[in-house]
Every structure is written in C-alpha cells, then in structure tokens.
C-alpha cells in the first residue's frame, strides 16, 4: 500500500473506535434477532469488511497497476491485522467465557 494512505500497523484506536465497533455489532445482532443464523451473518460481515478493506487499499494508489504490484503486501497487512484482533478477542472470550456466554452471573470485572 502506498505510504501516504497505508493504515497503521499498531491498531491505533481513536476515541470513537469502540463506539463504531459497538454500532456495527449492534447492526449484526439486529439481523440475528430477526432474519438469519449467526453463520450467515458472520459471512456477510466478513465479506463487507473485505470489500471495505479492498476499497481502503485501492484509495492509496494512483492506478490498478500500482495496486496489483503490492497485492501480496496488502493481503498480508489485512490478514495480519485481523489475526491480531481475532487473537485479542479470543483471549478475552476464553478469560470471560462463562460470563459472556451466559453461564455465570459473574461479570468480567469480578474476576
């Protein structure tokens, strides 16, 4: 990705980061309550993220040839970022499984 448009590797979170996350998750949860199975919603959510990531990447280039030359770097960047984020959330769910999955009355703060 071009230097001027390349997202940061350090997962910088601005003050609205978690608000946007919660809004997007709320939207997905709304579909779960009314229309679809979690697997189908997950597939849609991931495809939407991939489509948006492709747009973010493309915005950093002057033309498709430049973008094509760095396609592997773009893929590696987004896959690595997703892996870091998924790992962080999996660790959180492992630590707080009973509370998050409704198997305990404890809150994560109680542990």
Secondary structure, DSSP 8 states (H G I E B T S, - for coil): --TTT---TT----TTHHHHHHHHHHHHHHHHHHT--HHHHHHHHHHHHHHHHHHHHHTT-SSHHHHHHTHHHHHHHHHHHHHHHHHHHHHHHHHTHHHHTTS-S--GGG-
